[in-house]
């Protein structure tokens, strides 16, 4: 019997699951993988499986859902423990119209947990507690991720073509009519090959009217309540030609971009806002702070007034989908501020170390890599 560890070597720090890691073993996996995917008719590029094609144009991969082969599902009742999960073909799920997720948005999610998955599992437990939900154990979470990756291994993009994105989702699936936690919970993990989240350079605009989160709310956990409210400001920003939005708090301090944490570089200091309840404590953010210390840079977590954008030499974002992405410009009150990017910048050095550990070019002395077995 073939073991996952026979083919997957080590997976590393958060951001994206680098296609370059997994593609090293992709050809071997392809000889043992299975089924066709319906609904995608573009010619494939180096995606043959047992003489068959996964039917994906890897050169044109965007950041969107592409149905893969399997998803992993677990269930539990309120105040009980999650049962043993099962792999099932990816597809629609049956949902009661009075379920907690549909009526009151009771959910918790994390993405890309195949790197430092135990950290993501613990973050989900924190989020589920805030949302009054049962959560899988760390061991159940990690096992679900491994099984999802193993069963969808043929969808890993070739080197430099993208990444395999993993989404664990915990939701209140049981029926509820009044405002209360659901009676049952469902944990699902699924995967999709993706390209870059942002196409081209990153040009942000500071949002002054809308707030992403407020003190005492759910801004510090990964929940559906944090996302629907930012659709409008993002749409307005993109209509003006910007890539994304930088949110502030009510006191005009920097918080985060819609899907990522933010860092500023000023002289010898690298600054990032503290995760004090309104900002997501991203695992990528956590890892970049640790790398910053390793490289000998000073890093401070402190409140950052929006005016400090004018003094920064560099700005970069970190997150599951974006990885480490240097910001080209930020516009605040009709004033455009440009920043350094590319070779020699702090952001680039952090990116290179992050991806170096991912791809095995740099020895992992942080203990972040996880072997799939």
C-alpha positions as a LaTeX table, in Angstrom:
\begin{tabular}{lrrr}
\hline
Residue & $x$ (\AA) & $y$ (\AA) & $z$ (\AA) \\
\hline
Unk1 & 0.00 & 0.00 & 0.00 \\
Unk2 & 1.28 & 3.44 & $-0.91$ \\
Unk3 & 1.64 & 5.97 & 1.87 \\
Unk4 & 1.17 & 9.69 & 1.44 \\
Unk5 & 4.56 & 10.24 & 3.04 \\
Unk6 & 6.16 & 8.19 & 0.26 \\
Unk7 & 5.33 & 11.02 & $-2.13$ \\
Unk8 & 4.75 & 14.18 & $-0.12$ \\
Unk9 & 7.94 & 15.24 & 1.57 \\
Unk10 & 7.39 & 18.20 & 3.84 \\
Unk11 & 4.83 & 20.95 & 3.72 \\
Unk12 & 5.71 & 24.22 & 5.32 \\
Unk13 & 4.66 & 27.61 & 6.60 \\
Unk14 & 1.33 & 29.23 & 5.99 \\
Unk15 & 0.36 & 31.20 & 2.95 \\
Unk16 & $-0.36$ & 29.10 & $-0.10$ \\
Unk17 & 0.51 & 25.42 & $-0.53$ \\
Unk18 & 3.18 & 26.04 & $-3.10$ \\
Unk19 & 2.53 & 24.14 & $-6.30$ \\
Unk20 & 6.27 & 23.80 & $-6.69$ \\
Unk21 & 6.44 & 21.56 & $-3.61$ \\
Unk22 & 3.71 & 19.20 & $-4.61$ \\
Unk23 & 4.49 & 19.14 & $-8.28$ \\
Unk24 & 7.75 & 17.32 & $-7.52$ \\
Unk25 & 5.69 & 14.26 & $-6.78$ \\
Unk26 & 2.72 & 15.00 & $-8.97$ \\
Unk27 & 3.74 & 12.72 & $-11.84$ \\
Unk28 & 4.07 & 9.78 & $-9.44$ \\
Unk29 & 0.66 & 10.49 & $-7.99$ \\
Unk30 & $-0.89$ & 10.84 & $-11.41$ \\
Unk31 & $-0.16$ & 7.20 & $-12.10$ \\
Unk32 & $-2.38$ & 6.18 & $-9.20$ \\
Unk33 & $-5.15$ & 8.80 & $-9.32$ \\
Unk34 & $-8.67$ & 8.58 & $-10.69$ \\
Unk35 & $-11.77$ & 10.16 & $-12.10$ \\
Unk36 & $-12.69$ & 12.79 & $-14.65$ \\
Unk37 & $-14.24$ & 16.14 & $-13.76$ \\
Unk38 & $-17.40$ & 17.33 & $-15.41$ \\
Unk39 & $-18.10$ & 20.85 & $-16.59$ \\
Unk40 & $-14.60$ & 21.94 & $-17.63$ \\
Unk41 & $-13.77$ & 21.60 & $-21.31$ \\
Unk42 & $-10.64$ & 23.69 & $-21.70$ \\
Unk43 & $-7.58$ & 21.79 & $-22.95$ \\
Unk44 & $-5.38$ & 20.62 & $-20.14$ \\
Unk45 & $-1.71$ & 21.40 & $-19.60$ \\
Unk46 & 0.43 & 18.58 & $-18.17$ \\
Unk47 & $-2.51$ & 17.21 & $-16.19$ \\
Unk48 & $-2.75$ & 13.63 & $-17.42$ \\
Unk49 & $-3.90$ & 10.98 & $-15.00$ \\
Unk50 & $-3.60$ & 7.37 & $-16.14$ \\
Unk51 & $-3.79$ & 8.69 & $-19.69$ \\
Unk52 & $-6.78$ & 10.82 & $-18.78$ \\
Unk53 & $-6.90$ & 14.56 & $-18.37$ \\
Unk54 & $-8.06$ & 16.54 & $-15.34$ \\
Unk55 & $-9.27$ & 18.98 & $-18.01$ \\
Unk56 & $-7.75$ & 22.10 & $-16.46$ \\
Unk57 & $-5.97$ & 24.88 & $-18.30$ \\
Unk58 & $-3.23$ & 25.45 & $-15.73$ \\
Unk59 & $-1.94$ & 28.49 & $-17.62$ \\
Unk60 & $-5.26$ & 30.26 & $-17.06$ \\
Unk61 & $-5.90$ & 29.39 & $-13.43$ \\
Unk62 & $-7.71$ & 32.09 & $-11.47$ \\
Unk63 & $-8.82$ & 32.28 & $-7.86$ \\
Unk64 & $-12.16$ & 30.52 & $-8.08$ \\
Unk65 & $-13.75$ & 27.24 & $-7.16$ \\
Unk66 & $-12.95$ & 24.26 & $-9.38$ \\
Unk67 & $-14.74$ & 21.09 & $-8.24$ \\
Unk68 & $-12.24$ & 18.41 & $-7.25$ \\
Unk69 & $-12.87$ & 14.75 & $-6.50$ \\
Unk70 & $-13.69$ & 14.54 & $-2.80$ \\
Unk71 & $-14.66$ & 16.44 & 0.32 \\
Unk72 & $-14.50$ & 15.30 & 3.94 \\
Unk73 & $-17.56$ & 15.58 & 6.22 \\
Unk74 & $-18.13$ & 15.13 & 9.97 \\
Unk75 & $-21.25$ & 15.78 & 12.04 \\
Unk76 & $-22.19$ & 16.18 & 15.69 \\
Unk77 & $-25.13$ & 17.18 & 17.84 \\
Unk78 & $-25.09$ & 20.05 & 20.31 \\
Unk79 & $-23.01$ & 19.31 & 23.44 \\
Unk80 & $-21.70$ & 16.10 & 21.84 \\
Unk81 & $-18.43$ & 15.18 & 20.13 \\
Unk82 & $-17.85$ & 14.94 & 16.39 \\
Unk83 & $-18.23$ & 11.45 & 14.99 \\
Unk84 & $-15.80$ & 9.76 & 12.64 \\
Unk85 & $-15.82$ & 11.61 & 9.33 \\
Unk86 & $-16.07$ & 10.25 & 5.82 \\
Unk87 & $-14.80$ & 11.14 & 2.37 \\
Unk88 & $-17.57$ & 11.70 & $-0.14$ \\
Unk89 & $-17.59$ & 12.89 & $-3.75$ \\
Unk90 & $-17.49$ & 16.67 & $-3.96$ \\
Unk91 & $-20.95$ & 18.06 & $-4.60$ \\
Unk92 & $-24.07$ & 19.57 & $-3.13$ \\
Unk93 & $-25.11$ & 18.97 & 0.46 \\
Unk94 & $-28.61$ & 18.74 & 1.87 \\
Unk95 & $-29.50$ & 21.65 & 4.14 \\
Unk96 & $-32.54$ & 22.37 & 6.29 \\
Unk97 & $-33.96$ & 25.83 & 5.36 \\
Unk98 & $-34.10$ & 26.66 & 9.07 \\
Unk99 & $-30.45$ & 25.76 & 9.72 \\
Unk100 & $-28.37$ & 28.04 & 11.90 \\
Unk101 & $-25.97$ & 28.93 & 9.09 \\
Unk102 & $-28.73$ & 29.98 & 6.68 \\
Unk103 & $-30.80$ & 31.92 & 9.18 \\
Unk104 & $-28.23$ & 33.45 & 11.51 \\
Unk105 & $-24.82$ & 32.99 & 9.88 \\
Unk106 & $-23.49$ & 30.60 & 12.53 \\
Unk107 & $-20.16$ & 29.41 & 11.13 \\
Unk108 & $-16.40$ & 29.37 & 11.55 \\
Unk109 & $-13.84$ & 28.77 & 8.83 \\
Unk110 & $-10.11$ & 28.66 & 8.14 \\
Unk111 & $-8.22$ & 28.19 & 4.95 \\
Unk112 & $-5.07$ & 26.42 & 3.81 \\
Unk113 & $-4.43$ & 24.50 & 7.02 \\
Unk114 & $-2.02$ & 22.03 & 5.46 \\
Unk115 & 0.82 & 24.14 & 6.77 \\
Unk116 & 0.92 & 24.40 & 10.57 \\
Unk117 & $-2.53$ & 22.74 & 10.55 \\
Unk118 & $-2.61$ & 22.39 & 14.33 \\
Unk119 & $-2.41$ & 26.19 & 14.61 \\
Unk120 & $-5.38$ & 26.54 & 12.27 \\
Unk121 & $-7.28$ & 23.91 & 14.23 \\
Unk122 & $-6.77$ & 25.83 & 17.46 \\
Unk123 & $-7.86$ & 29.06 & 15.77 \\
Unk124 & $-11.05$ & 27.33 & 14.65 \\
Unk125 & $-11.69$ & 26.23 & 18.22 \\
Unk126 & $-11.35$ & 29.85 & 19.37 \\
Unk127 & $-13.71$ & 31.01 & 16.62 \\
Unk128 & $-16.24$ & 28.27 & 17.29 \\
Unk129 & $-16.33$ & 29.17 & 20.97 \\
Unk130 & $-17.12$ & 32.79 & 20.08 \\
Unk131 & $-19.89$ & 31.58 & 17.75 \\
Unk132 & $-21.26$ & 29.08 & 20.35 \\
Unk133 & $-20.45$ & 26.03 & 18.25 \\
Unk134 & $-19.05$ & 22.56 & 18.79 \\
Unk135 & $-15.63$ & 22.16 & 17.16 \\
Unk136 & $-13.64$ & 19.12 & 16.04 \\
Unk137 & $-10.55$ & 18.24 & 18.04 \\
Unk138 & $-7.15$ & 19.26 & 16.73 \\
Unk139 & $-6.50$ & 15.65 & 15.76 \\
Unk140 & $-9.82$ & 15.39 & 13.88 \\
Unk141 & $-9.12$ & 18.68 & 12.09 \\
Unk142 & $-5.63$ & 17.64 & 10.98 \\
Unk143 & $-6.85$ & 14.21 & 9.89 \\
Unk144 & $-9.62$ & 15.81 & 7.81 \\
Unk145 & $-7.11$ & 18.05 & 6.07 \\
Unk146 & $-4.75$ & 15.18 & 5.32 \\
Unk147 & $-7.51$ & 13.01 & 3.90 \\
Unk148 & $-8.81$ & 15.87 & 1.75 \\
Unk149 & $-5.36$ & 16.54 & 0.35 \\
Unk150 & $-4.59$ & 12.87 & $-0.24$ \\
Unk151 & $-7.86$ & 12.19 & $-2.04$ \\
Unk152 & $-7.48$ & 15.24 & $-4.29$ \\
Unk153 & $-3.76$ & 14.97 & $-4.96$ \\
Unk154 & $-4.12$ & 14.98 & $-8.74$ \\
Unk155 & $-5.44$ & 18.54 & $-8.60$ \\
Unk156 & $-2.15$ & 20.00 & $-7.37$ \\
Unk157 & $-1.02$ & 22.50 & $-10.05$ \\
Unk158 & 2.31 & 22.05 & $-11.86$ \\
Unk159 & 5.32 & 24.15 & $-10.73$ \\
Unk160 & 4.64 & 27.86 & $-10.87$ \\
Unk161 & 1.06 & 27.42 & $-12.06$ \\
Unk162 & $-0.78$ & 27.91 & $-8.78$ \\
Unk163 & $-1.57$ & 26.20 & $-5.49$ \\
Unk164 & $-3.96$ & 23.77 & $-3.86$ \\
Unk165 & $-6.31$ & 25.75 & $-1.64$ \\
Unk166 & $-7.91$ & 23.90 & 1.29 \\
Unk167 & $-11.04$ & 25.22 & 2.99 \\
Unk168 & $-12.28$ & 23.78 & 6.31 \\
Unk169 & $-15.79$ & 24.97 & 7.14 \\
Unk170 & $-17.70$ & 24.52 & 10.39 \\
Unk171 & $-21.38$ & 25.47 & 10.36 \\
Unk172 & $-24.59$ & 25.26 & 12.32 \\
Unk173 & $-26.53$ & 22.80 & 10.17 \\
Unk174 & $-29.31$ & 21.91 & 12.61 \\
Unk175 & $-32.73$ & 23.60 & 12.50 \\
Unk176 & $-33.40$ & 26.65 & 14.66 \\
Unk177 & $-36.18$ & 29.23 & 14.49 \\
Unk178 & $-35.47$ & 31.56 & 17.39 \\
Unk179 & $-32.17$ & 33.37 & 17.84 \\
Unk180 & $-30.10$ & 30.56 & 19.37 \\
Unk181 & $-27.25$ & 28.18 & 18.53 \\
Unk182 & $-28.09$ & 25.34 & 16.16 \\
Unk183 & $-28.83$ & 21.86 & 17.43 \\
Unk184 & $-26.40$ & 20.13 & 15.04 \\
Unk185 & $-23.06$ & 21.01 & 13.45 \\
Unk186 & $-21.33$ & 19.95 & 10.25 \\
Unk187 & $-17.61$ & 20.18 & 9.52 \\
Unk188 & $-16.60$ & 20.05 & 5.85 \\
Unk189 & $-13.16$ & 20.23 & 4.27 \\
Unk190 & $-12.81$ & 20.70 & 0.53 \\
Unk191 & $-10.09$ & 21.73 & $-1.91$ \\
Unk192 & $-9.62$ & 23.64 & $-5.15$ \\
Unk193 & $-6.61$ & 24.48 & $-7.31$ \\
Unk194 & $-6.18$ & 28.25 & $-7.51$ \\
Unk195 & $-4.02$ & 30.93 & $-9.07$ \\
Unk196 & $-2.98$ & 34.22 & $-7.49$ \\
Unk197 & $-5.63$ & 35.98 & $-5.43$ \\
Unk198 & $-4.67$ & 39.39 & $-6.79$ \\
Unk199 & $-3.76$ & 39.83 & $-10.44$ \\
Unk200 & $-1.06$ & 42.41 & $-11.07$ \\
Unk201 & 0.25 & 44.98 & $-8.59$ \\
Unk202 & $-1.60$ & 45.76 & $-5.37$ \\
Unk203 & $-3.10$ & 49.26 & $-5.24$ \\
Unk204 & $-5.20$ & 49.93 & $-2.13$ \\
Unk205 & $-7.61$ & 52.67 & $-1.12$ \\
Unk206 & $-8.28$ & 53.59 & 2.50 \\
Unk207 & $-11.94$ & 53.08 & 3.40 \\
Unk208 & $-13.25$ & 55.86 & 5.64 \\
Unk209 & $-17.01$ & 55.28 & 5.60 \\
Unk210 & $-17.44$ & 51.55 & 6.21 \\
Unk211 & $-16.02$ & 49.55 & 9.12 \\
Unk212 & $-15.02$ & 45.93 & 8.83 \\
Unk213 & $-15.30$ & 45.23 & 12.57 \\
Unk214 & $-16.08$ & 46.87 & 15.90 \\
Unk215 & $-14.82$ & 46.20 & 19.45 \\
Unk216 & $-16.75$ & 43.34 & 21.00 \\
Unk217 & $-17.81$ & 41.97 & 17.63 \\
Unk218 & $-16.51$ & 39.05 & 15.60 \\
Unk219 & $-13.69$ & 40.76 & 13.72 \\
Unk220 & $-11.09$ & 38.61 & 15.45 \\
Unk221 & $-12.56$ & 35.27 & 14.32 \\
Unk222 & $-13.02$ & 33.75 & 10.89 \\
Unk223 & $-16.78$ & 33.98 & 10.51 \\
Unk224 & $-19.24$ & 34.74 & 7.71 \\
Unk225 & $-20.25$ & 37.91 & 9.56 \\
Unk226 & $-16.92$ & 39.51 & 8.62 \\
Unk227 & $-17.26$ & 39.09 & 4.88 \\
Unk228 & $-20.71$ & 40.00 & 3.56 \\
Unk229 & $-20.37$ & 43.48 & 5.06 \\
Unk230 & $-17.24$ & 44.26 & 3.02 \\
Unk231 & $-18.67$ & 43.38 & $-0.40$ \\
Unk232 & $-19.96$ & 46.91 & $-0.97$ \\
Unk233 & $-16.76$ & 48.84 & $-0.16$ \\
Unk234 & $-14.69$ & 46.35 & $-2.20$ \\
Unk235 & $-17.03$ & 46.70 & $-5.18$ \\
Unk236 & $-16.85$ & 50.49 & $-4.95$ \\
Unk237 & $-13.04$ & 50.40 & $-4.73$ \\
Unk238 & $-12.71$ & 48.13 & $-7.75$ \\
Unk239 & $-15.07$ & 50.33 & $-9.73$ \\
Unk240 & $-12.55$ & 53.14 & $-9.17$ \\
Unk241 & $-9.66$ & 50.99 & $-10.37$ \\
Unk242 & $-8.23$ & 49.88 & $-7.01$ \\
Unk243 & $-7.30$ & 46.31 & $-6.15$ \\
Unk244 & $-8.58$ & 46.17 & $-2.58$ \\
Unk245 & $-9.55$ & 48.15 & 0.52 \\
Unk246 & $-7.61$ & 49.06 & 3.66 \\
Unk247 & $-9.97$ & 49.36 & 6.62 \\
Unk248 & $-9.59$ & 51.67 & 9.61 \\
Unk249 & $-11.17$ & 51.62 & 13.04 \\
Unk250 & $-13.34$ & 54.45 & 14.33 \\
Unk251 & $-10.27$ & 56.28 & 15.70 \\
Unk252 & $-8.57$ & 56.27 & 12.25 \\
Unk253 & $-6.04$ & 53.59 & 13.11 \\
Unk254 & $-5.07$ & 51.02 & 10.48 \\
Unk255 & $-6.70$ & 47.62 & 10.88 \\
Unk256 & $-6.41$ & 45.27 & 7.89 \\
Unk257 & $-7.09$ & 44.73 & 4.22 \\
Unk258 & $-10.28$ & 42.87 & 3.31 \\
Unk259 & $-8.59$ & 39.45 & 3.14 \\
Unk260 & $-5.21$ & 39.95 & 4.76 \\
Unk261 & $-3.14$ & 41.47 & 7.55 \\
Unk262 & $-0.92$ & 44.46 & 6.84 \\
Unk263 & 2.67 & 45.43 & 7.69 \\
Unk264 & 4.52 & 48.75 & 7.33 \\
Unk265 & 8.30 & 49.18 & 7.12 \\
Unk266 & 9.73 & 52.41 & 8.55 \\
Unk267 & 13.51 & 52.56 & 8.81 \\
Unk268 & 14.67 & 49.58 & 10.86 \\
Unk269 & 11.18 & 48.82 & 12.18 \\
Unk270 & 8.49 & 46.58 & 10.76 \\
Unk271 & 5.08 & 47.49 & 12.16 \\
Unk272 & 1.76 & 45.69 & 12.24 \\
Unk273 & $-1.48$ & 46.41 & 14.14 \\
Unk274 & $-2.11$ & 44.24 & 17.23 \\
Unk275 & $-4.81$ & 41.57 & 17.06 \\
Unk276 & $-6.90$ & 43.00 & 19.86 \\
Unk277 & $-10.30$ & 41.62 & 18.90 \\
Unk278 & $-11.13$ & 43.41 & 15.66 \\
Unk279 & $-8.28$ & 42.02 & 13.55 \\
Unk280 & $-7.88$ & 38.40 & 12.47 \\
Unk281 & $-4.84$ & 36.72 & 14.07 \\
Unk282 & $-3.67$ & 35.17 & 10.81 \\
Unk283 & $-1.36$ & 32.17 & 10.90 \\
Unk284 & 0.61 & 33.65 & 8.01 \\
Unk285 & 0.91 & 36.90 & 9.99 \\
Unk286 & 2.18 & 34.95 & 13.00 \\
Unk287 & 4.77 & 33.14 & 10.91 \\
Unk288 & 5.98 & 36.30 & 9.17 \\
Unk289 & 6.53 & 37.94 & 12.56 \\
Unk290 & 8.65 & 34.95 & 13.57 \\
Unk291 & 10.62 & 35.08 & 10.32 \\
Unk292 & 11.17 & 38.81 & 10.80 \\
Unk293 & 12.86 & 38.10 & 14.14 \\
Unk294 & 15.00 & 35.38 & 12.56 \\
Unk295 & 16.21 & 37.81 & 9.89 \\
Unk296 & 17.21 & 40.31 & 12.56 \\
Unk297 & 14.61 & 42.97 & 11.89 \\
Unk298 & 12.77 & 44.83 & 14.64 \\
Unk299 & 9.05 & 44.09 & 14.56 \\
Unk300 & 6.48 & 45.88 & 16.67 \\
Unk301 & 2.79 & 45.21 & 17.14 \\
Unk302 & 1.21 & 48.55 & 17.93 \\
Unk303 & $-1.61$ & 50.85 & 16.94 \\
Unk304 & $-0.74$ & 52.62 & 13.67 \\
Unk305 & $-2.41$ & 55.98 & 12.86 \\
Unk306 & $-3.42$ & 56.23 & 9.22 \\
Unk307 & $-1.10$ & 59.22 & 8.82 \\
Unk308 & 1.90 & 56.91 & 9.19 \\
Unk309 & 1.17 & 55.59 & 5.72 \\
Unk310 & 2.88 & 58.73 & 4.43 \\
Unk311 & 6.13 & 57.91 & 6.28 \\
Unk312 & 6.37 & 54.21 & 5.42 \\
Unk313 & 8.96 & 53.01 & 2.92 \\
Unk314 & 7.29 & 49.67 & 2.30 \\
Unk315 & 3.89 & 48.12 & 2.89 \\
Unk316 & 3.04 & 44.45 & 2.42 \\
Unk317 & 0.08 & 42.18 & 3.11 \\
Unk318 & 0.07 & 38.64 & 4.48 \\
Unk319 & $-2.62$ & 36.01 & 4.36 \\
Unk320 & $-3.59$ & 32.53 & 3.34 \\
Unk321 & $-4.64$ & 33.45 & $-0.17$ \\
Unk322 & $-2.26$ & 36.36 & $-0.81$ \\
Unk323 & 0.90 & 34.90 & 0.76 \\
Unk324 & 3.28 & 37.85 & 1.18 \\
Unk325 & 2.28 & 40.54 & $-1.31$ \\
Unk326 & 4.04 & 43.90 & $-1.50$ \\
Unk327 & 1.77 & 46.94 & $-1.91$ \\
Unk328 & 2.43 & 49.21 & $-4.87$ \\
Unk329 & 0.40 & 52.18 & $-3.62$ \\
Unk330 & $-2.23$ & 53.30 & $-1.11$ \\
Unk331 & $-4.61$ & 56.19 & $-1.78$ \\
Unk332 & $-5.86$ & 58.17 & 1.20 \\
Unk333 & $-8.13$ & 61.21 & 0.81 \\
Unk334 & $-7.20$ & 61.53 & $-2.87$ \\
Unk335 & $-3.47$ & 61.38 & $-2.16$ \\
Unk336 & $-1.60$ & 58.45 & $-3.67$ \\
Unk337 & 1.41 & 57.11 & $-1.76$ \\
Unk338 & 3.84 & 54.84 & $-3.63$ \\
Unk339 & 6.03 & 52.24 & $-1.91$ \\
Unk340 & 9.20 & 50.28 & $-2.61$ \\
Unk341 & 8.81 & 46.80 & $-4.05$ \\
Unk342 & 11.08 & 44.09 & $-5.39$ \\
Unk343 & 14.71 & 43.13 & $-4.82$ \\
Unk344 & 16.30 & 44.22 & $-1.56$ \\
Unk345 & 13.08 & 45.15 & 0.23 \\
Unk346 & 12.08 & 43.63 & 3.56 \\
Unk347 & 8.90 & 42.27 & 2.04 \\
Unk348 & 10.82 & 40.50 & $-0.70$ \\
Unk349 & 13.28 & 38.97 & 1.77 \\
Unk350 & 10.42 & 37.68 & 3.90 \\
Unk351 & 8.72 & 36.29 & 0.83 \\
Unk352 & 11.90 & 34.53 & $-0.28$ \\
Unk353 & 12.43 & 32.91 & 3.11 \\
Unk354 & 8.81 & 31.86 & 3.34 \\
Unk355 & 8.78 & 30.28 & $-0.09$ \\
Unk356 & 12.27 & 28.88 & 0.49 \\
Unk357 & 11.02 & 26.87 & 3.46 \\
Unk358 & 7.94 & 25.91 & 1.47 \\
Unk359 & 9.90 & 24.50 & $-1.41$ \\
Unk360 & 12.67 & 22.93 & 0.66 \\
Unk361 & 15.38 & 25.31 & $-0.62$ \\
Unk362 & 15.84 & 26.53 & 2.97 \\
Unk363 & 16.10 & 24.18 & 5.95 \\
Unk364 & 13.08 & 24.39 & 8.21 \\
Unk365 & 14.55 & 25.28 & 11.58 \\
Unk366 & 11.18 & 26.60 & 12.78 \\
Unk367 & 9.54 & 23.19 & 13.02 \\
Unk368 & 6.65 & 24.24 & 10.82 \\
Unk369 & 6.66 & 21.52 & 8.21 \\
Unk370 & 4.14 & 18.69 & 8.41 \\
Unk371 & 4.58 & 15.29 & 6.84 \\
Unk372 & 1.50 & 13.64 & 5.41 \\
Unk373 & 1.35 & 9.98 & 6.32 \\
\hline
\end{tabular}
